[in-house]
């Protein structure tokens, strides 16, 4: 169904590929900051009146492995790219607003507005190039005032290496009440045993996802919600593709529902620990 489509090519840090040259194309333009040809650039969505005022619950950075590196506050960085139709859904309005004091200082608001049913809004950020990396820990604190409007939220770490695309796409499917992970080789979602229920309105949720590239496969290790760790232990072959070997980054996606109800997710303390 469209709500789970990955635009035929899976979860997309490199979503510009779809709009330029299809699934077999080069990803190099995404890493130079080029926008997808079909990108929609609506004006920023207004920030709703904050009621009630939440209590900040910042996420501590994970302890890096010996010699590891942590990039902190990724949501506050410049150079994010975005699109709607390239993520597998229809046309929809969306926006990203950084540097907010609500619900806590330094938050970034990701918003999806009204549009076609089952539309998505995707944001992605290239973080660097290091072909030696094989372990990734993605952490963030998120806050949703109206979780009933969301079908799900997708989180992702991507790595391009020697013509192979390792896509650690992880989706909290509120509609199905389960976490799913992306099988790049077969271009489909795979259910895990980890539950993912809608949070209460205006509640902070702390998330952490651990991945590794091992034996030529993308290994999804675990998912943590508010400190409760769920083992995933699923591995998939990567997707062949051309591009700059060693590039890596993250993406974040909001999935709309059948009636395209608008909603926002505030993100704080997004960090990537890698080694």
N, C-alpha and C positions, 0 to 999 in steps of 0.2 A: 504494500500500500504506500501511497505517497508520503505518509507521515514518517515512514521508516526508510524512504529511498535515500540513497547516497548519490543521487544523480548518476547512477549506473557505475560510478567510479569510486564510491566509498566516501568516507568522511574527509573533509577537504580543508586542510591547511593551505593547500595549493589549489584552491578552487578556481583560479583564473584559467587553469588548463581547459576546463569545460567550455569556456566562453571564447577560447582562441583556437584550439586545435584538437579538442576531443581527448578521449582517454589515453590515446597512444602518443600524445604530444609532449612537448618539452615543458618543464616546470620553471624554466629559468626566469620567465617574465614575472612570476610571482615574487621571486626573491629580489628583483630590482625595484619593487614597489609599484609596478604597473597595476592599474585597476582593471577588473574584468570589463569586457566590452558591454555587458548587460547590467552593470551596476546601477542601482537606483540611489539617488542622493537626496532624500527628503530633508527638510529642516529638522532641527533637533526637537524631540518630543518634550513637552513641558514636564518638569519634575512635579509629581503629585504632592499635595500638602501632607507633610509627615505626621500622620496620626495612627497609632501612638508613637511616641519617641522610644526607640528600642535601646536596650543596654548593649554597648559595644562588647563583642566577644572576639577579640583578634586571634588569629591562628598563629601559633608559634612556628617558625621555620623548622623543617625537619633537620635533624642532625646530619650534616654531610658525611659521606663515607670518607675514609682517609684519602686525601688528595682530591676530594670532590669539590664541586663549585655550586653555589646557589645564586640564581638570579631572582631578586626580590621585587615586589611591587610591579609585576609585569603589566598589570591593568593600567598603570599610570604612565607607561612608556609611550613615546610617539611612534609613528610608523605602522600602526595597525591598518590592515586592509579589510574590506567587507563586501558582502553581496547578499542577494536574496535568491534569485532563480538558479544560480550556480550550485546551490546546496540541495537541489532536488525538489523544491516546492515551487509555488507560483510567485506572483508579484505581491510585495507587501512593503509597507513603510517600516523603517527601522532607524535607530540612532544609537550613538555611543557618546556619553557625556562624562568627561574625566574631571578630577579635582573637586569632588563634592564633599561637603561637610556632613551630609546625611547619607546613610544612618550612622556613619562614623567618618572621621576625618580621612581624606584621601581616597574615598570610595569612587568607583566608576559605575555609572548606570548604563546597562545594556537594555534597550527597549525594542519591542516588536509591536507594530501597530496593526491596523485593520488592512485586510487585503484578501487574496484568494484563500479558500479553505486549505488547511494543511500546509500553509507556507512556513518557511524557515528564514531566520536571519543568522548569518555566519560572519564571524570576525576571526582573522588570523594574523599572527605575528611571527616573522622570522627572527630567530634569536642569535644565530651564529653559524659557524662551520667548524666542525671537529669530527673527522671520521673515526677517531679512536673511541668515541662515547658508546656505551652499551647499556647503561643503567639510568633510569629517569624516575624521579618522584615529583609529581605535580600536586600542589596544595593550594587551597583557597578557602576563603570565608564568603558565603553568599547569603543573600537576604531577599525574600520575595514577599511583597504585600498581598498579592493576589495569586497564590499558587494554583487555584482552581482553573485559571485561564490557560495554564501551560500543559501541553501534552508531554513535554519532556525537555531535558537540557543535556547537551552533549559537550564533553570535554575531550581534549586530544593533545597528544604529543606526536610529532612527526619527525622522521629521520630519513634522509635520502643517502643511499650508500651503494656505490658500484652498480648503478642501474636498477637498484631495488628500493622500493618505497615501503618503509615500515610505518604503518599507521596505527597508533595506539588509541583508537577511538573508543570512548566509553560513554554510554548513554544511560542516564537515569530516566526510564520511561514511566512517568507518573500514571499514564493511561493504562499500562499493563501491570504496574506495581513491581517492576523488576529491573535490575541492572542488566544491560546488554553490552557486548563487546563486538568489535568489527572484525570479520573474517575477510581480509583484503583479497586473498586469492580467489575466493568464491563470491565476493562482493555481496555479503549478506550479514545481517545481525545474528549473533548467537546469544541465547539467554544464559545467564549465570544463575547461581543459586542464591545470590544476594538480593534481598528485598529492597525496593526503593519506593516508599510511599510518599505522598504529598506532605510537605511540612505544614505546620500550622501557619496561618497568615502572620506576617511580620515577625518571623522567627529566624535567627541566625543559624546557619548550618555549616559545620566545618567538614571539609572534604579532603581526602588525600588518596591518590592513586599511584600505585607502583608498577613499573614496567621494566622489561629488559629485552635486549636483543641477544639471543643466545642460539648457537647452532644454526644460524641463518634464518631464524624465525622470530616473530614478535610474540613475546611471552607476557601475558597479563598476569601479574602476580597477585595483587590484592586491591581492595577498595575499602576505605575507612570513612564512616559517617559519624561525626560527633564522638570520635574516639573508639567506636566499635568497628573492629576489623573483620572483613569478610574475605576469605581466601577465594581467589578466582581460578588460578592455575590452568589457564587455557593458552594454547600456542597456535599461531597461524603463519602460513607462508606469506612473504611480502608480495606486493604487486610490482611487476616489471614496469619501468618507466625511465625516461631520459631526464637528465638534469645535473646540477652541480653536486658531485659526491661530497658528503659530509655536512650538508646543510641540515639544520634542525630548527624546530619552532613549535608553537602551540596554536590551538584554535579553541573557540568557544562558540556554541550555537544554541539559539532559542528555537524551539519547535512550537508552532501554533496548533490550534485545534480546528475542529470542523467548522466552527463559526468565526474563526479568526479573531478571537477576543484579545484585545491588547493587554500586555503586561510588561513589567520591568524586572530585571534582576540586578541588584547592586552587588558588586564584587570588590573584595578587599583582601590584601595580603596574598595575591596570587604569586606563587613562587615555583621555580623549577630547580630542583637539586639534581645534578648529573655527574657521572664519573665514567 
